[in-house]
Amino acid sequence: MTPALLVQSLYLVVLLGTLVVALRAVLERPVLARAFLAPGAIRLWSAMGAAWVFVLLAMAGSWIMREQHVGPVLSSVSITGLMLLMLTAGCYPAAAALDTENPAPLRSVSFFVLAIAVLLWSFTALELLRPLIDWKVKPGGFVDQVSIGRPFEFAAIAGFALLAAVAEEIIFRGVLQPALRSTGLPIVAAIFLTSLAWAVGHSGYIEPFGVKELQVLGLGLGLGYARWKFGLRGAIGLHLANNASALLLEVLLRSTEY
């Protein structure tokens, strides 16, 4: 078993374990079930459902236009997107209940500074590591296949990236991080372990193993801190900003190829 396959398997175990923790919390406290029908939850389900429908429509357009990588890329996107939707549905009530602290306001200098620091790390970490490690994008991998030259495919991946940002924050920073904290772990340890679990799910995109994971680990630490200080909304907003910025950068960098 390769390191990437091993950590992907561990990632799946973490996802399922988090879902079990969330569902157990809902069963033990039936009042949490009301979170499914709260106005905020309905808006969340509507937005995430719309994003997934957008992905499916873009996939259909990609198939009609016979774009080159429609099979391997988009089938993975659609299945993973559906899995994230299901996991989010199970985790949201517990995440909403655990998000009861008094977070600092998002409209603050400290949140702005944190956002800048997180985005700078996200977009420069790999280049900072290049003099130390001669890394490369894995041939034929997900990242290598993304191209604005296939607009429907790119649209599907863009929709998935934004959907995944919300889902991952609810699952990891919304449920897993507070659950680890409730065991008595210091907040630093809870943030680190949550970030480590999240990072291993992003394996397989860059060779050698460990480079992409280190970049994502740093991003996860920033998101974990945002969840602790600014609440779940702060972590979701920062994750959305990161993914949207990455998509915009992809467009700007590759637009000269066509």
PAVOGU-636326 format. One line per 8 residues: for each residue x, y, z of C-alpha. Coordinates in pm, whole numbers, padded with zeros to 5 digits, always signed. Each point is the difference from the previous one (the first is absolute). Example, Ala and Ser with C-alpha at 12.3 -4.5 7.8 and 13.67 -1.06 7.14 Angstrom:
<atoms>
+01230:-00450:+00780 | +00137:+00344:-00066 $
</atoms>
This chain:
<atoms>
+00000:+00000:+00000 | +00141:+00339:-00103 | +00024:+00285:+00255 | -00262:+00199:-00191 | -00247:-00291:-00001 | +00062:-00061:+00369 | -00070:+00358:+00103 | -00305:+00017:-00225 $
-00134:-00306:+00181 | +00068:+00168:+00334 | -00176:+00311:-00128 | -00312:-00203:-00075 | +00013:-00151:+00348 | +00022:+00349:+00151 | -00298:+00121:-00204 | -00215:-00295:+00103 $
+00113:+00030:+00361 | -00092:+00368:+00006 | -00342:-00080:-00142 | -00053:-00261:+00275 | +00096:+00256:+00266 | -00243:+00255:-00147 | -00289:-00243:-00033 | +00057:-00129:+00353 $
-00021:+00357:+00130 | -00329:+00050:-00185 | -00144:-00326:+00135 | +00104:+00081:+00355 | -00144:+00352:-00023 | -00311:-00012:-00222 | -00028:+00376:+00024 | +00291:+00017:-00245 $
-00223:-00145:-00270 | -00180:+00334:-00011 | +00315:+00146:-00154 | -00096:-00174:-00325 | -00303:+00229:-00033 | +00158:+00322:+00123 | +00001:+00285:-00254 | +00379:-00007:-00015 $
+00000:-00371:-00075 | -00259:+00036:-00275 | +00211:+00270:-00165 | +00306:-00223:+00034 | -00171:-00304:-00155 | -00138:+00218:-00281 | +00340:+00150:-00081 | +00186:-00331:+00015 $
-00271:-00181:-00196 | +00010:+00273:-00265 | +00379:-00032:-00022 | -00027:-00375:-00054 | -00271:+00042:-00266 | +00227:+00256:-00169 | +00279:-00260:+00002 | -00231:-00257:-00160 $
-00115:+00245:-00268 | +00360:+00092:-00077 | +00082:-00370:-00024 | -00283:-00047:-00247 | +00135:+00287:-00208 | +00347:-00150:+00014 | -00133:-00335:-00119 | -00198:+00163:-00285 $
+00307:+00197:-00109 | +00212:-00318:+00021 | +00266:+00159:+00216 | +00307:-00217:+00034 | +00005:-00091:+00369 | -00372:-00012:+00063 | +00003:-00358:+00132 | +00268:-00029:+00269 $
-00014:+00357:+00131 | -00372:+00071:+00008 | -00116:-00338:+00123 | +00233:+00045:+00297 | -00127:+00355:+00054 | -00367:-00100:-00006 | +00037:-00302:+00229 | +00221:+00185:+00248 $
-00236:+00297:-00005 | -00297:-00220:+00081 | +00194:-00166:+00283 | +00088:+00339:+00147 | -00364:+00107:-00018 | -00109:-00310:+00189 | +00273:+00039:+00262 | -00085:+00367:+00044 $
-00368:-00082:+00047 | +00090:-00237:+00281 | +00255:+00230:+00163 | -00172:+00338:-00018 | -00227:-00023:+00309 | +00294:-00095:+00220 | +00220:+00269:-00158 | -00270:+00263:+00057 $
-00037:-00107:+00364 | +00377:+00006:+00059 | +00033:+00348:-00152 | -00130:+00164:+00316 | +00304:+00198:+00111 | +00016:+00377:-00031 | +00217:+00043:-00309 | +00187:+00317:-00078 $
-00159:+00213:-00274 | +00095:-00082:-00358 | +00020:+00369:-00081 | +00318:+00047:+00197 | +00364:+00072:-00073 | +00107:-00329:+00159 | -00219:-00207:-00234 | +00127:+00197:-00301 $
+00363:-00062:+00106 | -00073:-00370:+00052 | -00163:-00024:-00344 | +00300:+00163:-00169 | +00243:-00229:+00184 | -00197:-00314:-00088 | -00034:+00093:-00367 | +00368:+00091:-00027 $
+00096:-00339:+00141 | -00244:-00180:-00226 | +00138:+00159:-00317 | +00372:+00019:+00083 | +00073:-00310:+00210 | +00065:-00230:-00294 | +00239:+00245:-00164 | +00177:+00055:+00331 $
+00052:-00375:+00024 | +00127:-00038:-00356 | +00367:+00088:+00078 | -00007:-00272:+00268 | -00208:-00263:-00179 | -00023:-00045:-00375 | -00376:-00060:-00009 | -00223:-00033:-00305 $
-00369:-00034:-00072 | -00088:-00367:-00031 | -00046:-00084:-00372 | -00361:-00081:-00083 | -00114:+00106:+00345 | -00293:+00221:+00084 | +00195:+00326:+00007 | +00187:-00084:-00319 $
-00328:-00050:-00187 | -00168:+00326:+00102 | -00014:+00234:-00296 | -00198:+00310:-00093 | +00029:-00128:-00356 | -00284:-00235:+00095 | -00244:+00260:+00136 | -00280:-00234:+00108 $
+00240:-00226:+00184 | +00163:+00301:+00165 | -00342:+00132:+00102 | -00086:-00334:+00160 | +00325:-00006:+00192 | -00051:+00364:+00109 | -00346:-00081:+00133 | +00136:-00303:+00182 $
+00287:+00200:+00154 | -00243:+00248:+00156 | -00236:-00276:+00115 | +00291:-00190:+00154 | +00117:+00309:+00191 | -00329:+00019:+00191 | -00034:-00376:+00048 | +00354:-00053:+00126 $
-00026:+00282:+00254 | -00325:-00138:+00144 | +00146:-00351:+00020 | +00351:+00079:+00124 | +00004:+00337:+00175 | -00372:-00019:+00083 | -00010:-00346:+00161 | +00340:-00169:+00020 $
+00196:+00288:+00154 | -00251:+00070:+00283 | -00039:-00376:+00055 | +00375:-00035:+00054 | -00005:+00305:+00225 | -00276:-00155:+00211 | +00228:-00294:+00083 | +00222:+00237:+00199 $
+00260:+00065:-00270 | +00151:+00350:-00006 | -00134:+00215:-00280 | +00340:-00010:-00176 | -00008:-00381:-00010 | -00363:-00006:-00118 | +00077:+00242:-00282 | +00313:-00190:-00102 $
-00163:-00345:-00005 | -00301:+00132:-00192 | +00229:+00168:-00252 | +00210:-00315:-00035 | -00310:-00212:-00065 | -00118:+00253:-00259 | +00342:+00021:-00167 | +00029:-00372:-00067 $
-00317:+00020:-00207 | +00184:+00219:-00251 | +00266:-00257:-00085 | +00084:-00126:-00345 | +00013:+00331:-00190 | +00369:+00081:+00030 | +00313:-00215:+00011 | +00183:-00080:+00222 $
-00236:-00088:+00280 | -00007:+00254:+00282 | +00038:+00324:-00196 | -00367:+00071:-00071 | -00092:-00137:+00342 | +00232:+00251:+00170 | -00155:+00288:-00193 | -00354:-00110:+00089 $
+00100:-00058:+00363 | +00109:+00363:+00028 | -00326:+00114:-00158 | -00193:-00223:+00240 | +00175:+00153:+00302 | -00114:+00343:-00114 | -00357:-00121:-00055 | +00001:-00172:+00339 $
+00108:+00320:+00169 | -00270:+00188:-00190 | -00260:-00250:+00126 | +00120:+00043:+00357 | +00019:+00379:+00000 | -00263:+00103:-00255 | -00246:-00291:+00001 | -00105:-00241:-00272 $
-00110:+00282:-00230 | +00352:+00143:+00011 | +00157:-00333:-00099 | -00252:-00054:-00281 | +00051:+00354:-00132 | +00377:-00036:+00003 | -00014:-00339:-00172 | -00234:+00137:-00267 $
+00235:+00294:-00055 | +00295:-00237:-00040 | -00173:-00227:-00253 | -00147:+00290:-00197 | +00340:+00171:-00013 | +00164:-00322:-00118 | -00255:-00032:-00281 | +00051:+00362:-00103 $
+00377:-00048:+00002 | -00042:-00311:-00215 | -00194:+00202:-00256 | +00257:+00281:-00004 | +00300:-00232:-00029 | -00142:-00227:-00270 | -00193:+00249:-00209 | +00311:+00074:-00205 $
+00008:-00365:-00116 | -00311:+00038:-00216 $
</atoms>
